[in-house]
Amino acid sequence: MEAALDALEQTAPDGAILDINLGAKKAFSVADALLARGIPSIFATGYDAHVISSRFVHVKRCEKPMASEPIAAALFG
């Protein structure tokens, strides 16, 4: 997760797909950083929606396994 936050300091991606579960940590701090920079993102997860904080209510959630079309639509549609 620290690597993702460091990368955001160096570059501005067009969009991001975040797996919520990053081992012992969750990706919510990366999601916060993306939102602060106005970078569109989606959550790729097997978790139910209630696991995601209400501050991310507008971030789309794609359930695993995912096809490329729904991912593209969620990010750029």
PDB file as gemmi writes it, atoms N, CA and C in Angstrom:
CRYST1    1.000    1.000    1.000  90.00  90.00  90.00 P 1                      
ATOM      1  N   MET A   1       0.824  -1.182   0.000  1.00  0.00           N  
ATOM      2  CA  MET A   1       0.000   0.000   0.000  1.00  0.00           C  
ATOM      3  C   MET A   1       0.874   1.253   0.000  1.00  0.00           C  
ATOM      4  N   GLU A   2       1.963   1.227   0.731  1.00  0.00           N  
ATOM      5  CA  GLU A   2       2.869   2.375   0.739  1.00  0.00           C  
ATOM      6  C   GLU A   2       3.425   2.639  -0.649  1.00  0.00           C  
ATOM      7  N   ALA A   3       3.673   1.586  -1.412  1.00  0.00           N  
ATOM      8  CA  ALA A   3       4.193   1.747  -2.768  1.00  0.00           C  
ATOM      9  C   ALA A   3       3.173   2.472  -3.644  1.00  0.00           C  
ATOM     10  N   ALA A   4       1.906   2.156  -3.474  1.00  0.00           N  
ATOM     11  CA  ALA A   4       0.858   2.828  -4.259  1.00  0.00           C  
ATOM     12  C   ALA A   4       0.781   4.303  -3.893  1.00  0.00           C  
ATOM     13  N   LEU A   5       0.863   4.619  -2.624  1.00  0.00           N  
ATOM     14  CA  LEU A   5       0.821   6.015  -2.193  1.00  0.00           C  
ATOM     15  C   LEU A   5       2.050   6.776  -2.689  1.00  0.00           C  
ATOM     16  N   ASP A   6       3.197   6.123  -2.643  1.00  0.00           N  
ATOM     17  CA  ASP A   6       4.416   6.747  -3.172  1.00  0.00           C  
ATOM     18  C   ASP A   6       4.295   6.986  -4.672  1.00  0.00           C  
ATOM     19  N   ALA A   7       3.738   6.035  -5.393  1.00  0.00           N  
ATOM     20  CA  ALA A   7       3.571   6.169  -6.840  1.00  0.00           C  
ATOM     21  C   ALA A   7       2.658   7.341  -7.177  1.00  0.00           C  
ATOM     22  N   LEU A   8       1.641   7.564  -6.368  1.00  0.00           N  
ATOM     23  CA  LEU A   8       0.730   8.689  -6.603  1.00  0.00           C  
ATOM     24  C   LEU A   8       1.414  10.035  -6.424  1.00  0.00           C  
ATOM     25  N   GLU A   9       2.489  10.055  -5.677  1.00  0.00           N  
ATOM     26  CA  GLU A   9       3.260  11.287  -5.520  1.00  0.00           C  
ATOM     27  C   GLU A   9       4.083  11.583  -6.776  1.00  0.00           C  
ATOM     28  N   GLN A  10       4.346  10.544  -7.574  1.00  0.00           N  
ATOM     29  CA  GLN A  10       5.208  10.674  -8.743  1.00  0.00           C  
ATOM     30  C   GLN A  10       4.450  10.783 -10.064  1.00  0.00           C  
ATOM     31  N   THR A  11       3.207  10.320 -10.090  1.00  0.00           N  
ATOM     32  CA  THR A  11       2.458  10.253 -11.343  1.00  0.00           C  
ATOM     33  C   THR A  11       0.969  10.423 -11.084  1.00  0.00           C  
ATOM     34  N   ALA A  12       0.237  10.680 -12.139  1.00  0.00           N  
ATOM     35  CA  ALA A  12      -1.217  10.803 -12.046  1.00  0.00           C  
ATOM     36  C   ALA A  12      -1.849   9.828 -13.030  1.00  0.00           C  
ATOM     37  N   PRO A  13      -2.268   8.667 -12.567  1.00  0.00           N  
ATOM     38  CA  PRO A  13      -2.882   7.703 -13.472  1.00  0.00           C  
ATOM     39  C   PRO A  13      -4.242   8.204 -13.971  1.00  0.00           C  
ATOM     40  N   ASP A  14      -4.694   7.645 -15.087  1.00  0.00           N  
ATOM     41  CA  ASP A  14      -6.005   7.999 -15.635  1.00  0.00           C  
ATOM     42  C   ASP A  14      -7.132   7.400 -14.819  1.00  0.00           C  
ATOM     43  N   GLY A  15      -6.864   6.315 -14.131  1.00  0.00           N  
ATOM     44  CA  GLY A  15      -7.858   5.633 -13.323  1.00  0.00           C  
ATOM     45  C   GLY A  15      -7.185   4.525 -12.539  1.00  0.00           C  
ATOM     46  N   ALA A  16      -7.927   3.939 -11.615  1.00  0.00           N  
ATOM     47  CA  ALA A  16      -7.347   2.883 -10.783  1.00  0.00           C  
ATOM     48  C   ALA A  16      -8.401   1.863 -10.406  1.00  0.00           C  
ATOM     49  N   ILE A  17      -7.955   0.636 -10.305  1.00  0.00           N  
ATOM     50  CA  ILE A  17      -8.771  -0.459  -9.808  1.00  0.00           C  
ATOM     51  C   ILE A  17      -8.130  -0.901  -8.502  1.00  0.00           C  
ATOM     52  N   LEU A  18      -8.884  -0.817  -7.429  1.00  0.00           N  
ATOM     53  CA  LEU A  18      -8.342  -1.143  -6.109  1.00  0.00           C  
ATOM     54  C   LEU A  18      -8.973  -2.408  -5.562  1.00  0.00           C  
ATOM     55  N   ASP A  19      -8.140  -3.353  -5.216  1.00  0.00           N  
ATOM     56  CA  ASP A  19      -8.597  -4.509  -4.462  1.00  0.00           C  
ATOM     57  C   ASP A  19      -8.625  -4.048  -3.005  1.00  0.00           C  
ATOM     58  N   ILE A  20      -9.753  -4.132  -2.368  1.00  0.00           N  
ATOM     59  CA  ILE A  20      -9.871  -3.621  -0.997  1.00  0.00           C  
ATOM     60  C   ILE A  20      -8.923  -4.343  -0.042  1.00  0.00           C  
ATOM     61  N   ASN A  21      -8.820  -5.640  -0.164  1.00  0.00           N  
ATOM     62  CA  ASN A  21      -8.015  -6.419   0.762  1.00  0.00           C  
ATOM     63  C   ASN A  21      -6.578  -6.513   0.272  1.00  0.00           C  
ATOM     64  N   LEU A  22      -5.680  -5.864   0.986  1.00  0.00           N  
ATOM     65  CA  LEU A  22      -4.250  -5.913   0.663  1.00  0.00           C  
ATOM     66  C   LEU A  22      -3.506  -6.649   1.768  1.00  0.00           C  
ATOM     67  N   GLY A  23      -3.874  -7.873   1.993  1.00  0.00           N  
ATOM     68  CA  GLY A  23      -3.274  -8.639   3.072  1.00  0.00           C  
ATOM     69  C   GLY A  23      -3.820  -8.184   4.408  1.00  0.00           C  
ATOM     70  N   ALA A  24      -2.943  -7.717   5.260  1.00  0.00           N  
ATOM     71  CA  ALA A  24      -3.355  -7.282   6.593  1.00  0.00           C  
ATOM     72  C   ALA A  24      -3.980  -5.890   6.594  1.00  0.00           C  
ATOM     73  N   LYS A  25      -3.894  -5.183   5.465  1.00  0.00           N  
ATOM     74  CA  LYS A  25      -4.401  -3.814   5.388  1.00  0.00           C  
ATOM     75  C   LYS A  25      -5.492  -3.710   4.333  1.00  0.00           C  
ATOM     76  N   LYS A  26      -6.272  -2.665   4.436  1.00  0.00           N  
ATOM     77  CA  LYS A  26      -7.291  -2.353   3.438  1.00  0.00           C  
ATOM     78  C   LYS A  26      -6.800  -1.175   2.602  1.00  0.00           C  
ATOM     79  N   ALA A  27      -7.307  -1.049   1.386  1.00  0.00           N  
ATOM     80  CA  ALA A  27      -6.830  -0.046   0.428  1.00  0.00           C  
ATOM     81  C   ALA A  27      -7.519   1.305   0.567  1.00  0.00           C  
ATOM     82  N   PHE A  28      -8.192   1.566   1.659  1.00  0.00           N  
ATOM     83  CA  PHE A  28      -8.965   2.795   1.785  1.00  0.00           C  
ATOM     84  C   PHE A  28      -8.105   4.056   1.790  1.00  0.00           C  
ATOM     85  N   SER A  29      -6.885   3.992   2.298  1.00  0.00           N  
ATOM     86  CA  SER A  29      -6.023   5.186   2.271  1.00  0.00           C  
ATOM     87  C   SER A  29      -5.604   5.513   0.838  1.00  0.00           C  
ATOM     88  N   VAL A  30      -5.426   4.492   0.013  1.00  0.00           N  
ATOM     89  CA  VAL A  30      -5.124   4.726  -1.397  1.00  0.00           C  
ATOM     90  C   VAL A  30      -6.355   5.319  -2.087  1.00  0.00           C  
ATOM     91  N   ALA A  31      -7.527   4.812  -1.770  1.00  0.00           N  
ATOM     92  CA  ALA A  31      -8.770   5.357  -2.333  1.00  0.00           C  
ATOM     93  C   ALA A  31      -8.931   6.818  -1.947  1.00  0.00           C  
ATOM     94  N   ASP A  32      -8.619   7.162  -0.701  1.00  0.00           N  
ATOM     95  CA  ASP A  32      -8.693   8.562  -0.262  1.00  0.00           C  
ATOM     96  C   ASP A  32      -7.746   9.439  -1.082  1.00  0.00           C  
ATOM     97  N   ALA A  33      -6.535   8.946  -1.320  1.00  0.00           N  
ATOM     98  CA  ALA A  33      -5.550   9.719  -2.083  1.00  0.00           C  
ATOM     99  C   ALA A  33      -6.004   9.910  -3.529  1.00  0.00           C  
ATOM    100  N   LEU A  34      -6.579   8.882  -4.121  1.00  0.00           N  
ATOM    101  CA  LEU A  34      -7.086   8.991  -5.489  1.00  0.00           C  
ATOM    102  C   LEU A  34      -8.224  10.003  -5.562  1.00  0.00           C  
ATOM    103  N   LEU A  35      -9.139   9.928  -4.619  1.00  0.00           N  
ATOM    104  CA  LEU A  35     -10.267  10.859  -4.604  1.00  0.00           C  
ATOM    105  C   LEU A  35      -9.796  12.296  -4.428  1.00  0.00           C  
ATOM    106  N   ALA A  36      -8.809  12.490  -3.569  1.00  0.00           N  
ATOM    107  CA  ALA A  36      -8.285  13.835  -3.339  1.00  0.00           C  
ATOM    108  C   ALA A  36      -7.666  14.424  -4.605  1.00  0.00           C  
ATOM    109  N   ARG A  37      -7.175  13.558  -5.480  1.00  0.00           N  
ATOM    110  CA  ARG A  37      -6.552  14.004  -6.725  1.00  0.00           C  
ATOM    111  C   ARG A  37      -7.520  13.986  -7.909  1.00  0.00           C  
ATOM    112  N   GLY A  38      -8.759  13.587  -7.653  1.00  0.00           N  
ATOM    113  CA  GLY A  38      -9.757  13.556  -8.719  1.00  0.00           C  
ATOM    114  C   GLY A  38      -9.542  12.437  -9.722  1.00  0.00           C  
ATOM    115  N   ILE A  39      -8.888  11.374  -9.308  1.00  0.00           N  
ATOM    116  CA  ILE A  39      -8.614  10.241 -10.189  1.00  0.00           C  
ATOM    117  C   ILE A  39      -9.724   9.213 -10.018  1.00  0.00           C  
ATOM    118  N   PRO A  40     -10.417   8.859 -11.112  1.00  0.00           N  
ATOM    119  CA  PRO A  40     -11.498   7.883 -10.992  1.00  0.00           C  
ATOM    120  C   PRO A  40     -10.971   6.519 -10.566  1.00  0.00           C  
ATOM    121  N   SER A  41     -11.736   5.858  -9.735  1.00  0.00           N  
ATOM    122  CA  SER A  41     -11.331   4.536  -9.269  1.00  0.00           C  
ATOM    123  C   SER A  41     -12.564   3.687  -9.018  1.00  0.00           C  
ATOM    124  N   ILE A  42     -12.331   2.394  -8.968  1.00  0.00           N  
ATOM    125  CA  ILE A  42     -13.369   1.440  -8.595  1.00  0.00           C  
ATOM    126  C   ILE A  42     -12.765   0.460  -7.599  1.00  0.00           C  
ATOM    127  N   PHE A  43     -13.637  -0.168  -6.843  1.00  0.00           N  
ATOM    128  CA  PHE A  43     -13.215  -1.227  -5.942  1.00  0.00           C  
ATOM    129  C   PHE A  43     -13.475  -2.564  -6.618  1.00  0.00           C  
ATOM    130  N   ALA A  44     -12.468  -3.400  -6.657  1.00  0.00           N  
ATOM    131  CA  ALA A  44     -12.601  -4.779  -7.114  1.00  0.00           C  
ATOM    132  C   ALA A  44     -12.567  -5.629  -5.856  1.00  0.00           C  
ATOM    133  N   THR A  45     -13.657  -6.292  -5.570  1.00  0.00           N  
ATOM    134  CA  THR A  45     -13.715  -6.953  -4.280  1.00  0.00           C  
ATOM    135  C   THR A  45     -14.712  -8.090  -4.254  1.00  0.00           C  
ATOM    136  N   GLY A  46     -14.537  -8.943  -3.315  1.00  0.00           N  
ATOM    137  CA  GLY A  46     -15.513  -9.968  -3.007  1.00  0.00           C  
ATOM    138  C   GLY A  46     -16.314  -9.584  -1.771  1.00  0.00           C  
ATOM    139  N   TYR A  47     -15.957  -8.439  -1.170  1.00  0.00           N  
ATOM    140  CA  TYR A  47     -16.654  -7.972   0.023  1.00  0.00           C  
ATOM    141  C   TYR A  47     -18.029  -7.408  -0.322  1.00  0.00           C  
ATOM    142  N   ASP A  48     -18.946  -7.517   0.628  1.00  0.00           N  
ATOM    143  CA  ASP A  48     -20.252  -6.893   0.482  1.00  0.00           C  
ATOM    144  C   ASP A  48     -20.104  -5.380   0.598  1.00  0.00           C  
ATOM    145  N   ALA A  49     -21.079  -4.659   0.080  1.00  0.00           N  
ATOM    146  CA  ALA A  49     -21.036  -3.195   0.084  1.00  0.00           C  
ATOM    147  C   ALA A  49     -20.955  -2.626   1.498  1.00  0.00           C  
ATOM    148  N   HIS A  50     -21.500  -3.301   2.493  1.00  0.00           N  
ATOM    149  CA  HIS A  50     -21.494  -2.750   3.856  1.00  0.00           C  
ATOM    150  C   HIS A  50     -20.095  -2.660   4.464  1.00  0.00           C  
ATOM    151  N   VAL A  51     -19.112  -3.334   3.887  1.00  0.00           N  
ATOM    152  CA  VAL A  51     -17.732  -3.263   4.370  1.00  0.00           C  
ATOM    153  C   VAL A  51     -17.084  -1.941   3.976  1.00  0.00           C  
ATOM    154  N   ILE A  52     -17.614  -1.311   2.935  1.00  0.00           N  
ATOM    155  CA  ILE A  52     -17.036  -0.089   2.401  1.00  0.00           C  
ATOM    156  C   ILE A  52     -17.624   1.119   3.118  1.00  0.00           C  
ATOM    157  N   SER A  53     -16.780   2.000   3.592  1.00  0.00           N  
ATOM    158  CA  SER A  53     -17.199   3.195   4.312  1.00  0.00           C  
ATOM    159  C   SER A  53     -18.139   4.055   3.468  1.00  0.00           C  
ATOM    160  N   SER A  54     -19.049   4.728   4.126  1.00  0.00           N  
ATOM    161  CA  SER A  54     -20.011   5.584   3.419  1.00  0.00           C  
ATOM    162  C   SER A  54     -19.331   6.731   2.678  1.00  0.00           C  
ATOM    163  N   ARG A  55     -18.099   7.080   3.041  1.00  0.00           N  
ATOM    164  CA  ARG A  55     -17.408   8.152   2.319  1.00  0.00           C  
ATOM    165  C   ARG A  55     -17.067   7.738   0.881  1.00  0.00           C  
ATOM    166  N   PHE A  56     -17.178   6.442   0.601  1.00  0.00           N  
ATOM    167  CA  PHE A  56     -16.918   5.931  -0.738  1.00  0.00           C  
ATOM    168  C   PHE A  56     -18.202   5.501  -1.441  1.00  0.00           C  
ATOM    169  N   VAL A  57     -19.315   6.030  -1.014  1.00  0.00           N  
ATOM    170  CA  VAL A  57     -20.602   5.614  -1.571  1.00  0.00           C  
ATOM    171  C   VAL A  57     -20.679   5.835  -3.081  1.00  0.00           C  
ATOM    172  N   HIS A  58     -19.974   6.823  -3.577  1.00  0.00           N  
ATOM    173  CA  HIS A  58     -19.997   7.130  -5.010  1.00  0.00           C  
ATOM    174  C   HIS A  58     -18.983   6.322  -5.820  1.00  0.00           C  
ATOM    175  N   VAL A  59     -18.101   5.575  -5.155  1.00  0.00           N  
ATOM    176  CA  VAL A  59     -17.119   4.750  -5.856  1.00  0.00           C  
ATOM    177  C   VAL A  59     -17.794   3.427  -6.229  1.00  0.00           C  
ATOM    178  N   LYS A  60     -17.741   3.105  -7.500  1.00  0.00           N  
ATOM    179  CA  LYS A  60     -18.380   1.880  -7.952  1.00  0.00           C  
ATOM    180  C   LYS A  60     -17.617   0.670  -7.450  1.00  0.00           C  
ATOM    181  N   ARG A  61     -18.362  -0.396  -7.259  1.00  0.00           N  
ATOM    182  CA  ARG A  61     -17.804  -1.645  -6.744  1.00  0.00           C  
ATOM    183  C   ARG A  61     -18.087  -2.741  -7.750  1.00  0.00           C  
ATOM    184  N   CYS A  62     -17.052  -3.427  -8.188  1.00  0.00           N  
ATOM    185  CA  CYS A  62     -17.183  -4.560  -9.094  1.00  0.00           C  
ATOM    186  C   CYS A  62     -16.821  -5.815  -8.322  1.00  0.00           C  
ATOM    187  N   GLU A  63     -17.693  -6.796  -8.376  1.00  0.00           N  
ATOM    188  CA  GLU A  63     -17.431  -8.034  -7.666  1.00  0.00           C  
ATOM    189  C   GLU A  63     -16.558  -8.963  -8.497  1.00  0.00           C  
ATOM    190  N   LYS A  64     -15.643  -9.605  -7.818  1.00  0.00           N  
ATOM    191  CA  LYS A  64     -14.776 -10.579  -8.461  1.00  0.00           C  
ATOM    192  C   LYS A  64     -15.577 -11.847  -8.725  1.00  0.00           C  
ATOM    193  N   PRO A  65     -15.288 -12.572  -9.772  1.00  0.00           N  
ATOM    194  CA  PRO A  65     -14.413 -12.244 -10.889  1.00  0.00           C  
ATOM    195  C   PRO A  65     -15.068 -11.212 -11.796  1.00  0.00           C  
ATOM    196  N   MET A  66     -14.271 -10.456 -12.513  1.00  0.00           N  
ATOM    197  CA  MET A  66     -14.778  -9.360 -13.328  1.00  0.00           C  
ATOM    198  C   MET A  66     -14.338  -9.511 -14.777  1.00  0.00           C  
ATOM    199  N   ALA A  67     -15.194  -9.038 -15.662  1.00  0.00           N  
ATOM    200  CA  ALA A  67     -14.849  -8.962 -17.079  1.00  0.00           C  
ATOM    201  C   ALA A  67     -14.386  -7.539 -17.376  1.00  0.00           C  
ATOM    202  N   SER A  68     -13.682  -7.340 -18.464  1.00  0.00           N  
ATOM    203  CA  SER A  68     -13.119  -6.026 -18.774  1.00  0.00           C  
ATOM    204  C   SER A  68     -14.181  -4.976 -19.102  1.00  0.00           C  
ATOM    205  N   GLU A  69     -15.284  -5.367 -19.713  1.00  0.00           N  
ATOM    206  CA  GLU A  69     -16.303  -4.387 -20.093  1.00  0.00           C  
ATOM    207  C   GLU A  69     -16.920  -3.679 -18.880  1.00  0.00           C  
ATOM    208  N   PRO A  70     -17.340  -4.399 -17.839  1.00  0.00           N  
ATOM    209  CA  PRO A  70     -17.875  -3.696 -16.666  1.00  0.00           C  
ATOM    210  C   PRO A  70     -16.848  -2.815 -15.969  1.00  0.00           C  
ATOM    211  N   ILE A  71     -15.605  -3.223 -16.010  1.00  0.00           N  
ATOM    212  CA  ILE A  71     -14.545  -2.412 -15.390  1.00  0.00           C  
ATOM    213  C   ILE A  71     -14.399  -1.096 -16.144  1.00  0.00           C  
ATOM    214  N   ALA A  72     -14.323  -1.155 -17.462  1.00  0.00           N  
ATOM    215  CA  ALA A  72     -14.185   0.055 -18.269  1.00  0.00           C  
ATOM    216  C   ALA A  72     -15.395   0.954 -18.091  1.00  0.00           C  
ATOM    217  N   ALA A  73     -16.582   0.378 -18.062  1.00  0.00           N  
ATOM    218  CA  ALA A  73     -17.797   1.174 -17.875  1.00  0.00           C  
ATOM    219  C   ALA A  73     -17.806   1.847 -16.508  1.00  0.00           C  
ATOM    220  N   ALA A  74     -17.344   1.146 -15.491  1.00  0.00           N  
ATOM    221  CA  ALA A  74     -17.321   1.713 -14.136  1.00  0.00           C  
ATOM    222  C   ALA A  74     -16.325   2.857 -14.039  1.00  0.00           C  
ATOM    223  N   LEU A  75     -15.195   2.725 -14.700  1.00  0.00           N  
ATOM    224  CA  LEU A  75     -14.167   3.762 -14.635  1.00  0.00           C  
ATOM    225  C   LEU A  75     -14.471   4.957 -15.530  1.00  0.00           C  
ATOM    226  N   PHE A  76     -14.923   4.703 -16.731  1.00  0.00           N  
ATOM    227  CA  PHE A  76     -15.007   5.760 -17.714  1.00  0.00           C  
ATOM    228  C   PHE A  76     -16.398   5.966 -18.293  1.00  0.00           C  
ATOM    229  N   GLY A  77     -17.356   5.154 -17.858  1.00  0.00           N  
ATOM    230  CA  GLY A  77     -18.684   5.220 -18.449  1.00  0.00           C  
ATOM    231  C   GLY A  77     -19.537   6.225 -17.828  1.00  0.00           C  
TER     232      GLY A  77                                                      
END                                                                             
